[in-house]
Structure formats: C-alpha cells, structure tokens
Amino acid sequence: MRFANIKDRKFTTIIHQFSLAFYNTYIQQIKHTKWNHHKWKGLTLMKDPMTLSVYMMIIQELKPKTILEFGTYDGGSALWMEDIIKSLLLECEIHTFDINKERVNLPEDSNIKSHKLDNNKINEFINERRFLFEKMERPILIIEDSHVNSAGIIRSLDPFLKSGDYLVIEDTLDQKKYQETLLSENGIKNMNYEVDTFYCDFWGVNNSWNVNSIFRKI
C-alpha cells in the first residue's frame, strides 16, 4: 500500500544498518559535500543525492503550480527546482523563505520570489501577506528545510492546503527533529496527512535524510 499513517511507520532507515564506523563516515562525508561542494549554477545545492532524485520524481508526478520552500540558504535548491520546472514545460510559482535574505544570491533572470522570514513570527507574516497564501494555485508542494519552529510552520500553513497537496519535512534523520515535527502533540501525527511510502522508500527504506516525512494531504 503506497500511503500510510505516520503512526504505523517506525523511525528506521536502511542507513542505520551500516556499521557504526561506516555510518559516521558516511554521514559526515555527505554533510561536508552538501555544504561545501554540491552546487547548481554556482549556488549551494544542499540536498543528498537520493533526496534530489526523489524531488525530480515528485515534480514530474505532481506537476506543482506552487512551491513554497522554507530555508533558502543562498538559493541553490530553489534555482534547481525552477530549472527542473522549466525543463518540463510546467508553470509554477516558487516562493522561498529565509531569515537571512541578504545571503540569497539568485540570478536576475529568475522568477523565484524570495522573502525574509523569522520562522518564530510565521503567524504575523501570514496575516500581513494573507493574499499570497490564499491565492496559491494547486497542486502545492511545501518544503520545510529551515529547522526553526518546524512544527509551527506546518500548523500555520496547513489551512491553506487541500487534499492532494504535498509536504516534505527535511532532515528528519535527526531524531530530535523527527520527534518534534512528526510525533509530538503539535506534530503532524495529529493532522490530516499520510506518508507517501513510494517516495520515502524509493532507494530503500527511508534511504535519505527525510525519514517517513514525505506527506500527501488528505
């Protein structure tokens, strides 16, 4: 069965089957490469290879009309998504949010909308720009990759999503983030989402940084 309740999925990944020595080396190497060497048009593309290919598949299947990315860094992943969208001849509006907007370095010919956001003030931000969220065309893909008030971001955006929209919560290989965003009382376990196991297990059980955290709204 492709879709599952988060409560029926264990915190497990094929990565945890590695020996401890190999696991530590593997994790550190990928982190180092993502942060320092993985680039798209000169900008940092902070995605592990498995996650990157899964996004490529999701975009092809979902054909999103709107993408919201929380956690921009310098803009590499947003720019990569824009180029994938263009290559597929799709129409999609991309918004990216980060507290350090001055670090964003998108090219002038990009149509990506970059916003300065303090995640702890997400409700104020939405209230001031409600039209931005109310006018979003569907299908919608939301990517939470900012690591600050993740559960709050998801809860604040949930009213704007409808059945069939997608939400990806990144870096839940970190068990602390997994617990806080997925399993806490304020987390997604008490919301109307189901895990898309096809994408979570695309390269083997949760073989990416995103453990059980690719969701479809129901």
C-alpha positions, 0 to 999 in steps of 0.5 A: 500500500503506497500511503500510510499513517505516520503512526504505523511507520517506525523511525528506521532507515536502511542507513542505520544498518551500516556499521557504526564506523561506516555510518559516521563516515558516511554521514559526515562525508555527505554533510561536508559535500552538501555544504561545501561542494554540491552546487547548481549554477554556482549556488549551494545545492544542499540536498543528498543525492537520493533526496534530489532524485526523489524531488525530480520524481515528485515534480514530474508526478505532481506537476506543482503550480506552487512551491513554497520552500522554507530555508533558502540558504543562498538559493541553490535548491530553489534555482534547481527546482525552477530549472527542473520546472522549466525543463518540463514545460510546467508553470509554477510559482516558487516562493522561498523563505529565509531569515537571512535574505541578504545571503540569497544570491539568485540570478536576475533572470529568475522568477523565484520570489524570495522573502525574509522570514523569522520562522518564530513570527510565521503567524504575523507574516501570514496575516500581513501577506494573507493574499499570497497564501490564499491565492496559491494555485494547486497542486502545492508542494511545501518544503520545510528545510529551515529547522526553526519552529518546524512544527509551527510552520506546518500548523500555520500553513496547513489551512491553506492546503487541500487534499492532494497537496504535498509536504516534505519535512527535511532532515528528519534523520535527526531524531530530535527533529523527527520527534518534534515535527512528526510525533509530538502533540503539535506534530503532524501525527495529529493532522490530516496527512499520510506518508507517501511510502513510494517516495520515502522508500524509493532507494530503500527504506527511508534511504535519505535524510527525510525519514517517513516525512514525505506527506500527501494531504488528505 
